[in-house]
Amino acid sequence: MPRNLTKFNTDWLHRVDSNNDSVNIWLKKGSTPTTCKCSLCQTGDLSCGNQGWKAIEQHMNINKHKEILRQWKQNAKFRVLNQARSDSADSSTSTSTGIPILDANTNKNKPLTLDDQVTKAEILWSLKVAQKGLSYNLCNELNELFSSMFPDSSIAGNFSIQADKMSYVISHGLGPYFKKKLIEDVKKADKFVLIFDEQMNNQNKKQLDMLLRYWSNEKQCVVNRFYKSIILLGHAYAKTIRDIIIESFATDGLNLNKLLMLGRDNPNINISLENLIDVEMKKQGGCLLTIGSCNIHIIHNAFKNGILSSKWYVDSFCLDLYSWFKCSPARQEDYKNVSEDIDSVMEKAILYFSITRWVLLGKVIDRILNQWDILCDYFLCFLPEKQPVQIRENKRYESIKLVLSSNFSKKNLPLNNMLLRDLQVLDYLSRTDRSSGDRIIRVARNIPNLLDDREIDKENRSLLSESSINSLRLVYDGVKLFGSGSAHKSCNYRESLIAAKLAVAIHNNNKNNNKIIHNDKQQHLEEEKVLLDKQKTLAHQMKEAEYLIDEGTNRLEGALKNGAFSEVHAAKLLIDGGREKLTSINEQQQQLTNELDKLRLKRKNALLHEQSINKKLKPIQQNQHNIMNLIDST
């Protein structure tokens, strides 16, 4: 063996094989300096330390390599294979991890086959589900529905996508596809802004949402793109969020020094986070642009404090009125009858008001003042006379009655304040008025750099897993940007076909693995039941053996006491037989105990193997991105 091993030479990538094909199509550098890999054959590290280029020539002359290369050159139909990998301690419970690999390339000019057309239809439906927020369970009977609707269509006849398959197509196919396009677009930008918000979701966990604002070379405008959501456990300290952001950038290959600024609200934790990010950037020779926080939060808090300090309690009054009629059709009908007696033309509905939507307060108060006389007649006259039981010891009624009985609120509500009236233009429903343009200008002059945080969509926080949340929002964002809201215009079908087929391959493999695991569980339970039944039978036989020994002992004592020596032999036979049977039963019980221990160990290993499947999804997704990169390069 030579003392100095031959290292992988990058000049080899410029060589050709016996068919005059460039080897850089499949030849890659290995994990060590003296190894190489074949991306087509999906090999591990191949040693080239002893033979150098000769080792590579030996591999390229293998028949399997030649056949795979021939199919690749002929642009054969795309197929997804699974590499089997035994992970269980026992061969009976072995399953495959299901890492999809690329078996052949796709021809961009080749017409789609029937299978590809069916996959395309499933992709379009998945895009529409993500765009409109439809339930996955809606897809469970679509194949029968479409077959009945379009009986003459072979595509509809072969269309098959259920809830679990839909989840995999979006989470492992379309989501990573749009994520890849996002990262590629962001990398082309000189700078980008990170917008983030952290809030409790429906799972009672903290969810960190991150968006990117940058100049898109593809769209030639500034765009706001969803980046990712992270489910946080426990406290969301500034250091924790900083580590998440920096790790996310490093994983996706985003340069931290390209971060221009942070879009955030006012909590102190976000101020600390901004300082921590700035420190990390200064270590790399960069810095954040700091121009202050979100002005809309300052205005909101100022207005809220103003309402509290004024002691008008107008917000509580508006909520009490709305809540009084909200869930009672009978009260709504009574109020409508009272209002028609006074003015049949007037609008009768009470508008909803929330303290977090204080811009709408003026509109709500306007409606209340227009109906003031009707409200007074209903609460101060109609209810005490017609329905005294309903208002007895009712705190909400007493609160409403107190405000209506006093003219202070009606006389002192600040409805003539020009700024408060202009601020209503922030509600898009108020922009239909012809004067809305002038109101926007006045608001812009009074509140410079007014920001809007509607991009942080709280309605997308759901009970779904983190992977599903990210993929659904990535697909929604991709349809919105690339398809202008139309699902059928939003993606490249050739690339999305590959992504979808990879996701389906992962789904089918995991489905098979789960089926094998389920069958193994059932088999283990049945075997355990048989062993436990045998154990019960042996316990019953042990009692019989102990009974024989006791019977023989009693007979022996009686025979010795009475001098009946003829009974001694019979008693001895009973005792010996019982002891022999007891010894045999003990041996069988020990054997059963050993078998039960082995069976329970198998069940434990099967459970550990089942738990490890989720951990293997990450390398599967990484392999998926590598395949997409291979397709792009070819």
N, C-alpha and C positions, 0 to 999 in steps of 0.2 A: 504493500500500500504506500503510495507516495506521501512524503512528509507534508507537502503543501497541496491542499485540495484546490481544484479548479473552481473558480467562482463564476456565477452567472454573468455573461457578457451581454450588455444591451445591444451590441452590434449584431448579435445573432438575430434580432428582430427584423433586420433588413434582408435576411437571407430568404431563399425560396426552397420549396420541397421538390421532389422528383417530378411533380406535375406543373412546376413553374408557378405555384401558388405561394403567396407571401405567408410566412409562418407567424407573422404578428397577428393574424386572425385568431389564432388559438394559443400561441405560446405566451406565457406570463411568468414573471419572476415569482419564486417561491417565498416561503416565510423566512428562510435563512439564505445567506449569500451563496450557498453551494447547491441550491435546489431550484426547480422550475415546476410549472403547472401547465396542464392543458385544460383550457376553459370549455372546449367542446366535449371532451370525455369526462369532465368534472372529476379529475383526479386529485389526489392529495399531492404532497410534495414528492417530486421525482428527483432523485439524486443525480447531479451532473458533476460531482466533485472528482470522481475517478476518471471518467471517460470524456467529460466535457461535451462537445457538440455531438460526439458519437452516440451518447445516451439519448439525445433528442432525436437523432436519426432513427435509432432503434424504435422509439415510440411512434414516430410518424409512419413507419413501415408496418405497424400492427394492423391487421385486417379490420378490427373494430374501429380504430381511428380513421382508417380510409373510408369506411362505410358512412360514419357520422359526417365526415367532411364532404363526402359526395352528396349526401342529402342536404347538407347546409348550402352547398353551391347550387343545387338544383331548385332551391327555394321551395322545398316540399311543404306540404300543409303543416301548420303549427300544431304541435302536440305537446301536452304537459305530462311528464312522468314523475313518479315519486321514488325517491331513494329510500329504501327500507333500512331501518336501523333498529337493532334489538336493544331494548332498554330494561327489560325486566330480568330479575334474577332467575326466573323459571321460564323455560322455553315455551310453555303452554300459554303464558300471558304476554308474549312478546308482540309488540305492535310497531308500526313505522311512524317516524316523526313527520313524514309527508312533506319533505322539502321539494317544491316544484323545481324542475330544471327545464331549460330550453332545448328541445330536441331538434328543431328545424326552424329556419327563418321564414318570414312572410314576404310575399311578393306584392309590392304596392300596386302593381298594375293588374294583378290577377283578380278576377271577379270573386265575390264572396260565395262560399259554398252555403248549402242549406244550414249546416250547423252554425256557421258564422253569422248568417242572417238571423237565426234564432237567438244567438248570443247578443247580437246587436239590438234586437227587440227587447231582450231582458235588460240590457244596459239602459236603453231609453226609459223603460219603466222604472228602473232604479233611480235614475236622475229625477224623474217626475216625483217619485215618492219622497226623495230628499228635499226637493224644491218646495213641495206643498206641505211637508210635515205629515204625511199620511202614516197610518199605523202599519207595521210590518205584517200584522195578522190579516190585513186586508188582502194579502197576496196568496193566502192559503188555498183558495179555490179558483184562482184566476185561470189556470189551464183549462178547467172544464168550462168556465164562463166564456173565454175567448174561442174555444172550439165550437161552442154552441152559437156564438155570434157570427163567426166566420168559418162555416163548415167547409168551404172550398179552399181554405188557405192552409198550406202545409206548414207555414211558419207558426200560425196560431195553433195548429194541431200538435206541434212539437214544443210550444212554449211551456216552460215549467220552471216556476220560481216560487218557493214557499218562504215563510218568515225567516227560517234559519239560513237558507241560501241567500236571501236578500241581505241579511245582516253581514254575511261574509263578503258578498260582492261589494257592498259599500265600505265596510271596515278594512278589508284586505285588498280591494281592487281599485275602486274609483277614488276613495279617500286618498291613498298614497299617490295615485296618478295626479290628482289636482295639487297635492302637497308638493310633488316634484316640480310641477309647472310653476308654482308660486316661488319656490326657492330659486329656480333658474331665473325668474324675472327679477327677484329682489337682488340677486348677485350682480345684475347688470346696472343697478342704480348706484349713483355716487353716494347717496346718503338715504337713510330711512328713519322713520319715527316709530317708536314702540308705544302703543296705547294699551294700557292694562287696567283691569278692575278685578277686585276680589270680593266675593259675596257668598253667603250661605245659599245652597241649592236645596232641591226638594228631598235630597237624601240626608239633610241635616249635616252636610259636609261643606267645607269651604272650597269654592271653585274659583280658580284664577283663569280669567280669559285674557288672551293677548291678541292684538291686532297689529298690522304693519301698515303704515302710511308712507308711500314713496312715489317717485315718478316712474311710471311703467313705460318701458321702451316699446312694448307691444301695443299698448293702448294710446301712447303719446299723451298722457294726462296723469294727474295725481289720483291715485286710487287708494282705497281703504280695504285691506284684505284680512280676512280671518287667518290667524297663524296657528294657534293651538289653545286648548283648555287643559288645565292641570287640576286634578282633585287633590286637595291638601288634607292631611290628617293632623288634627290637633292645632297647635298655635301656628299662625302664619306670620312669623317674625320677618323683619326686613332682610336679615341674613339668609333666611330660608328662601325667600322669593328671589333674592339676588343670585343665589346658587342655581335656582331653577332656570332663570333667564340666561345666565352665562353657559350653563350646561346645554340648554336648548340650542343656543347659537353655535356652540362648538359641534354638537351632533349634526346639525344641518349645514355646517360649513359657512355660516354667516360671520363676516368680519365684525368684531365688536367695535372697532374704530370707525365703522361706517354709521354707527348709531348717532343720530343728530341730537335727539332729545327724547324725553319721556312724556307721554300724555297721561296725566293722572289727576286724581282729585286731591283734597286737602288733608286727609288724615296724617298724623305725625309719622306713622309707619312708612308712608309713601315718601315723605321728605327724607327720612333716614335711608330709604332704598335708593333714592336719587343720589344722595351723597356717596353711598357705597358703590354704585355703578360708576360714578364719576372717578372715584379713587382707582377702581380697576382699569378704567380707560387711560388714566394718567400713567399707570404702570407701563402701558403699551404706547405711550406717546400721543394719546388723544385726550379729548375732554367732551363733556356734554354742553350743549347750548341750553342755558337756564333762563327762561323768560317768565317764570312764575307758574302758578298752578291754574286750575280751571276756574274762570271767573263766574261761571254759572252757579257753582257751589257757594261762592261768597255771597252772591245776590240772594240765593235761596235761603241761606242761614240768616242773612240780614232781614229779609222779609218775614221769615218765621219768627224771629225774635221781636220784630216790630208788632206782629199780631199778638204775641204773648204779653208784651209790655203795655199795649193799648188797653188790655182787659175788656175788649169788645166780645171776645169768645165767639166771633162770627164763624170761625171754622167749625166749632162744636155745634153751633146752631144749624149750619148747612148740613152737617152729617146727620144730626138728629132728624131733620125734616126728611132727608132721603131715606133713612133707615125706617122711619115710621110707615112709609108706604111701600117699601121695597118688596117685602115677602107677604103682603096681604092684599089679594085681589079685591076683597070686600071693602077695605079702606079706600082703595083706589076708585072703586065704583061710587062710594059715598061722596068722595071728594069731587068726582066728576059731576055728580048730580047737583052738589052745592054750587060748583062753579058755573054750571049752565044756567042756574037761576039768576046769577049775577051778570055773566058775560059769556055767551055761547061761542064767541069767536076766539077768545083768549086761549093760548097754549096752556094745557093742563099739567104736563109732566114736570116733575121736580128733577133737576139735573143733579148728577152725581158729582161730588167733590172729594178730592183726596189732598191731604196736606202736602204730599210730594209733588202735586200738580197745581201749585198755587197760581200759575199763570191763568188757569181757568176760573179762579175765584170771582173775578169781575163778572163773567158771563153768568155764573150761578146766582150771584147777588142781584144782577139785573132781572133775572127770571123771578126771583123771590119778591122783589119790590113790585114787579108788575102784577103779581098775584097776592099782594099783601092783604088786600081787603077780603079776598076769598079765604086766605089762610086764617085770618082773624075770625071770620064767620064760622069756619069749619071747626077750629080748635076751641074758640071761646063761647060759641053758641050751640052748634050742632051736637058736638060730642057730649057736653054736660047735660043737654036736654034728652037726646035720643039714646045715647050709649054711656050712661054714667058708670056702669060696672067696668067697662073697658079701660077707663082712665083712672080707676080707683087705685091708689098707691102705685102709680106708674111714674117712675123718675123721669123718663124721657118726655112724657107729656108735661110734667111740671116744669122741665127746663124750657120746652118750646113755649108754654104758656107765659113764663116769666119774660121772655124776649118780646112776644107779641103784645103783652099787656103794657110794655114800656115803649115810648116813642124815641128813646135815646138812640137805639141802634139805627132806626130808620133815618133819623136826622143827621147822624154823625158818620155814617159809612163813607169812606174816602173814594166815592165813585167819580168825582170830578177831577181826580189827579190824572194829568195827561200821561205821565210815564206809565202808570198802572194800566191805563187803557191801551197804550201803545204796546205794552209787553204781551198783550193777548195775541199779537201777531205771531208769536213763537208757536202757537198752535196752528197747524197747517189748515184746519177747518176755518180759521178766521182770515185766511188769505184770499178769500173769494171777493171780499169787498174791494171796490175801486180805490179806496184810500189806503189799502194795505201797503202799497209801495212807499208812500210818504211815511207811514208809521215805521216801516223797516228802517228807513233812513234816519229817523229821529232816534230809534233805539240804538242804531249803530253809532251815532254821534255821542249819545249819553253813556253807552257801555262799550268802549273800544275792545277789540279782540274777543268779542263774545264767542264762546265755544259751545258746541253741542255734543253731548255724550251719547247720542242715540245709537252710535255704532256699537256700543256695548249692549248687546241684545240679551236682556235677562230672561226673555221667554224661551231661549234655547237651553236654559238650565233644566235638566230633566232627570229622570230616574235611570237613564241609560248608563252604560259603562263609559269609562273615559275614552276608550277607543271608538265607540259608536258616536259619542258626542263630537269628537274631533273630526271623524270622517263625514258625518252628516253635515256639519257646518262647513267643512272644506268643499264638499260637493255643492251645497247650496251657494256658497260664495263663488265657486267656479262657474256654475250655471248663470249666475247673475252677471259675472264679468265677461266671460267668453261667449255666452249665448244670448246676452242682453235679456235674460229672463226666459229664454226658450230652451228647453232641455235638448231638443234635437239639433241645436246649433252650437252646443257648448264644448264638444270634444272631438278629437281625431279618432275615428272609429277603429282604424287599424291598431293604434296604440291602446285604446280602451278595450279592444277585444282581447289583447294579450293580458292586460291587467285583470279583466273579468275572468278569463280562463284560469289564470293563476289562483284567483280567489276561490273559484269553484273547485279547483284541484285541492286546495287546502281544506275547503269545506268537506269534500267527499272523503278525503283521507282522515280528517278528524271524526267524521261520522262513522267511518269504518272502525277507527280505533275505539270510539265510544261503544260501538256495538260489540266489539270483541271484549272490551272491559266489562260490559253489562253481562255478556254470556258467561265470562269467567266468574263474575260475582254470583250469578245464579247457580253455576256448577259448584262453586265452593259452598254455597248455602245448602244445596242438596246433599253434598258429601258430608257436611257437618251434621245435617239432620239425621243421615243414616248412622253416623258414628254415635250421635247422642242417643238414638234409639237402641243401638247395640249396648251402650253404656247402661241404659235403663234395664235392659234384659239381663245383663250381667249382675246388676245390683239385686234384681229379683232372685237370680240363681244363687247369689252369695247368701241371701237370707235363707234360702232352702238348705244350703250346705251348713250354715250355722245351726239351723233347726235340727239337721241330722246329727251334728256333733252333740248338741244339747240332749237330744233324745237318747243317743248312745251313752252319754255320760250318766244320765238318770237311770237307765237300765242297768248300767254297770254297778252303780252305787246300790241299787235295789237288790241285784243278784248277790253282791258280796254281803249285804246285810242279812239276806234271807238264806244264804248258803246255796242258792240255786246256780250251781256252777255251769249248768247247760246254757243259761242265758248270757254267761260272760262272753262266749264266743260270738253270739249274735250282736251283743253290744259293741264288742271290739270291731266287728265288721262295719257297723254304722259309723263309729268314730273314724276309722281309717278311710272309709269311703267319703265322709264329709270333709276330712282334712285334704284328701287328694283332690276332691272337687274344688275346695277353697283355694288350693295352690294353683290349679289350672285357671280359675277365675281371676286370681290376682295377676297372673302372667298376661292374660288377655286384657285386663284393665290397664296394665302398664303399657301394653302395645297400643291400645286405643288412645291413651293419653299422649303418647308420642305422635301418633297420627294426627290428633287434634292440634297439637302444638305446631306441627309442620303445616297443617292446613291454615291455621291462623296466621302463621308467618307469611304464607302465600297471599292471604287477604291483605295483610299489612303492606307487602311489597306492591300489590296491585293498586292500593290506595295511594301510596307514594308515587307510583308511576302516573296515575291519573292526575295528581296534583302537579307533576312536573311538565305536563303537556302545555299549560299556559305559559310556562317559562320559555318554552321552545318556539312560541309564536314570534318573538322578537327576531331571532336569527332567520326565521322563515321570511319575515317582512324584509329584512336586510337583503336576503337573496333575491327577493322580488325586485328591489331597486337595482341590484347588479344586473339582472336580466334586462330591465328597461334600458340601462346604460349601454348594454351590449347591442340591443336593437338600434338605439340611436346612432351608435358608432358604425354600424354596418349599413 
